[in-house]
Amino acid sequence: MKRARYTRYTVRLAKAGAATSSGAAAGADAASSGAASAASGAASTPDDDWSGSAAYARAFDPEALDYVDSRAVDEVLALQPAGWQEEDGGRTLVFWLEDGAEADDDVAAALRRIGALGRLEVAAEQPGWEDAWRRFHKPHVIGRLYVRPPWYPARDDLLDIAVEAGLAFGTGGHASTRQCLELIQTVTPGSLLDLGSGSGVVSFAALRLGFAPVTGIDIDPVAVRAAAGNAAMNGLDVTFLVGDATDPAYPLPGADVAVANIALRPILRLAERWRPGAAGATPPAEVLLSGLLVEQAEEALAAYPLFSEVARVDDGTWLTLQLSRRT
């Protein structure tokens, strides 16, 4: 059977406030002409972080964490690429589409929007790039859990979680995800909320560890669709919902445990839902707060007066807190 051929797109994001007229032109050229030149091989990056979280960086607000350009990430993922990855700390996004995809009007429009965010480079990918790209993405052993791309076999001695890298929003490659997966193994199983569920990896880990029922909530519908696909691939029964768990108007289900792998600002908004005297869902007995920088620990803790710190894990940069509701 003839193998599909692919085009590699590389978008080098403009710095905040920089002009993007050349990027817009590049996007238009990409949409109209397709592949521009032969590639020398699959793109590579210096470390194995295929979670999408490599694109996190300090925004203008020093207390906020966000993608370097969330619009670019949203546009890329909406294209349902054959694969994607970040380089240069998230300032460069690389993704692959089948040859000819740019002939579709919607794809062409998306490529123009992506090009307007920086400089879009287009190259015909050499045959076999998929194999090289797959070799770049490695499994992760985290305690009793084995988080792997689907082209790696499961291990009989570990709890198996397969996550499709091409659609990934958290697959064990980023420190905050690994920390959540490490700490959740110390928590007594019960019902669980996975807030900012992304690819669903925390939800899947929870189910493998005996938590039930498990509900994942993410503000991004693309992430929710990816998580649902990953759930089907793993044969797991989990409910994924689109919504903003930090919005007081959003009906947040009650649960014994909540995992919020998001960032400081949404973590502070979430705290308002579980403050003393707040109306709504009963606060969970255990909470994991992740996506924090180590210097943000005390501010996050102060926002949760109903809870006591049980444990914390950090790698010198990223921090996860485990809290227990005071009795």
Steps between C-alpha positions, in 0.01 A plus 500: 500500500634843407598706802367851541743785449518791740594866514681645802392843622719700736358816654751727674285715723549874505585661831220695667443824314718401203379560147363189330442616144771268365343216694163572347657490155669173581170356615332605177784351296473174695131476439531568128814311405533214748847351552782740423816290515629152585572440869821347626314285753258509789533795736647426839501666838754476782274336758210261509204718587206409283230627732435840348608644834844590366334810361427634847693813591458810708253737343515878543322454832776338714238306696345344190608197302375448151607372163746730327217555252187302583340608173771324303465181706121506462526549124756221459304250706174585324665375180526153658863463386672167443743614770621817669771612740654813652850639472683799646298496822175520309595786266503258208225252416553219250213298357431263211205480260439261214603638161216684335327594824562866425262476203209491745365851551473464879856366529631778276327760716645345817849503350463869415396571860795300634738680263373836624625410849864483391690341214367180345749276318380215280698199380423167336582230751713208394347150508555328833473814714218338699737231625762754605236714669365200686846404623525845657194440718580265788294333773516620862506281810346687795469281806255223410394675178629452146405793275582425138431597139275235342776362279687373808375171651346487845696357794352223709663627820355852488159667466469589133398839355528566125472859376506608138786749469364676194201626701668527837433755773696339780648154463750464780777696332458821700606532863157613621332196344760262643459656844122453489542139394751444778289652779167350395647159579514601868132599519222266614284422194152648475309718255727744315485825305777563246490877446688612193490140381679554168585165341332320789820341630423580867147367459630178348758461776229551762283229347793260481570570868142424606337844508137515384305670369743735323396823326735711291424866429690721256425841356632393156263288286794378290659357814173335602468334159859376523438366851188314386700336223773402744239355737363281223851386411561399864158339538423722800167648609548863594279807450668798333320835500569839343483776758683748720524337843611833650176675397257518797211459255634168371336203682801325648431139602589394851790258546725352766815614316574783258812537287555847348803500271447851369689814615502749785229738378235233429604323823421820690165532322421137581569568868208744508266206438628321810547791737327497844129570459501474120184365341519205262683169500644360821879541499684176427685319776829506307631748241809493280602842366750498214634716220652727766847647522682432827485867601120496469448239773407730788255707297324184383488358854360823646207481258385165646440564874275193532796277409832400654812415306577128501788485254673687223717392209719730293786477255646839584266675257161329492301421814203281591321531836293231670236641735255333738177661624508589867257302716 
